[in-house]
Amino acid sequence: MHDISILAIVWISVFIASYLAHKTRLTPVLWYLFCGAVLVNFGLLPEEMPIFIVDFAELGIIIIMFALGFEEDTNNFLSSIKRSWGIAFFGAIVPFFIAYFSALYFWNDSNMALLCGLAMTATAVSLTMVSLKSEGLNNRPAATGIMTSAVLDDIASLALVAIMVPVATGEASVSVDGILLILGKAVAFFAVVTFLGAWLFPSSTGLISKIPVLGTLNLRNILAMAKGEYTVLSLLLIAVLVGLLAHEFGFHPAVGAYMAGLIIQREYFDFHEDKNIDFYQQAREIIDNVAFSWIGPVFFVTLGCKLIFDLDLFLNVLPEALLLFVFLFIGQVTSASLAARYTGNFDWSESLMIGFGMLGRAELAFVVLNIAYVQHHIISTDAFYTLMLTAFMMNISVPLTIRWWKSRFA
């Protein structure tokens, strides 16, 4: 099947998912995942996506995260870090130990249990934020708390992956130097992003303006090229470049794209004499359309394609998957909600929303599973499908619980 044919099928499924979402009043994300799973199991989509679709889906999640960061207020995000450290810590350590001890009980292998714990630790923030946006809740304090916690979660999880995967594979042992290197990379990346947002982009003011080359790199001048015709292209280029920078530092590009959107200020768009055009709002609408209507959904459809149905294997792993799902659901919601209430001082309605929002498992979970199952064969086929089925149920529970809690939360 030609790559473009696959893309056409995926886009057709986006229309179907959107129609079903409208009829059922559920978030489209749930139906994107469902359509992907149905299409791959009926043979309409391949089990192994071609590199074009994989990269296109990767671009989709980068743009989604950039769009979410673009809508967020930087000051809200920074102030939320103080409130979110407990959510990130307790909301990650509890699922890790639940998955670790469950896997140790199921399969009696410490290395397998270690990587199962890692796979179930980090939150799929993109799934949660898109679900919140579809319900009109993406600008509430709970959404900022989820996003901040998930970013901190991803940083910690990436550090643990970098440390523990070599240990589990027998390639290395834990060392102080290795831990310090990972922490140093995290600090360096956020220092670079801070430099971009605080000094380089608004370079027409301050000391940077006096430096010969850097002083001319005012972002407002770049966005104003050809009367704003290249504004969206400039923003998407920034998202991709900062995403690539995050990748070089060992993070998922989506984390970098979110940070890129976060540091772009509204005042950068006040660059034209025609005051009847709100260039900020115009760019935001275009990027939202790209992110949530035609490129971003490809990511979620391909994510649903990862669940291949095999009846015998499915029946074999279903008891373990259901038990692990129930334990993780209760542990994740309880730990994140209590942490939000008592360390972040959120009220109970927002605390429970944060607990539900931390349920998703996607990008980092599949990275760990790929390393453990495909590359190093540390986990068994049963363990792999147990975790895949558990992650799928966790992902489905995100839009369902958010939708269910919306009336009480609002």
Order of alpha helices (4+ residues) and beta strands (2+ residues): alpha-alpha-alpha-alpha-alpha-alpha-alpha-alpha-alpha-alpha-alpha-alpha-alpha-alpha-alpha-alpha-alpha
